[in-house]
Amino acid sequence: MKDLISVLQGHPETLQAIGVFGFSLYITAFTLLQTGRICGNSAAYTCFVVVAASCVLISLVSAFNLAAFLIQSSYVCIGLFGLGRRLLIHRMKQDRYRSPPLRQSFAAAMRKSH
């Protein structure tokens, strides 16, 4: 990991470009949100924010700032939590609406016929 950080620190222009890309993702997501193109609690918006925060975090390798690190890492953690929660809820809904196995359906049909 230290080797990767050393290599990244050797390319400050690349790190700055990654940070600017993260900034552009933040602005794009916020613009889409304010124009009503995406919903604030959608997976798309959350993904925009997580990727943007990750890019800004990567850019901090060249010029570390504790406050920026705390903000961006919080966005990543909370965003990943939200995406995981969304996935769990989606799976629970799928399980609830799946049709019962054939033998349960047959048994239910037999009860109804009597």
N, C-alpha and C positions, 0 to 999 in steps of 0.2 A: 504494500500500500504506500509506503514511504517513497518507493521508486516511482510509482505513478504520480504522486504529488510533486516530486522533484521534476519529472518530465513536464508536467503541466505548468509548473512555475517557470520553466524555461521558455514558454510560449505565451507571454502576456497578451499579445494581440489576439490569439485564438481564444483565450479566456475572456477577454473583453467582448469579442464577437458573440460568444456563448451567452454572456450576460445581457447583451443588447437583444439577442434573440429571445431570451426569457422575458425581458421588458416588453418586446413586441407581442409576445403571447398574452401577457397580462392585459395590455391595452386592447388587443383583439377580443379577448374574452369579455372584458368590461364593456366594450362597444357593442358586441353581440347581445350582451345582457340588457343594456340600456335601450337598444333598438327593438327588443322583443324577439330577436331571432333565436335565442336560447333561454332556457329557464334557469334561474339561480340555483335550483336544487337538482339540476339534471346531471347525469354522468358526464356529459360533454363539457359542461362548465367546470366541474371538479377536475377532470383530466387536464383541461387547459391550465388551471391554477397549479396543479401538482407538477406538470412539466415545466411551467414557467418558473416556479419556485426552485425546482431542481437545477435549472439552468443558471439561475442567479446564485445558488449555492456553489455550483462548480466554479463560477467566476470569482467567488470570494477566496479561492486558493491563492490568487496573486496578491490580493489586498484584503486581508481579513478584517472584518468589522463584526464585533460581537453582537451588536443589536441586529444588524442585517442577518447574521447567521441564525439568531434565535427566531426572528420573524419567519424567515424562509423555511427553516427546519420545522417550525410549527405548522406552516401551511402544508408541507409535505406529509407530516404525520397525521394531521387532522383530515386531510384530503384522502389519504390512503385508508384511514379508518372509515370515512364516509363511503368510499367505494366498496370496501369490504362489507359494510353494513347493508348497502344497496344490493350487493350480490347475494348475501344471506337471505334478505327479505324476498328477493326474486325467486330463489330456490325454494323457500318455504311456500310461496304462493303456487309454484309449479306443483309441488308435492300435494298440496291441498286440492288442486283441481284435476289431478290425474284421474283417469277412469279406474274404477276398482278392477282387480283381476277378474278374469272370466268366471271362475268358480264362485266368487262372491256375487257377481251379477246373476248367475244362474240360480244361486240359492235365494237371492232376493226375488227373482221372478217366480220361483216356486212358492214362496210365501205369499206373494200377491195373488197367485192363482187360486189359493185355497180359501 
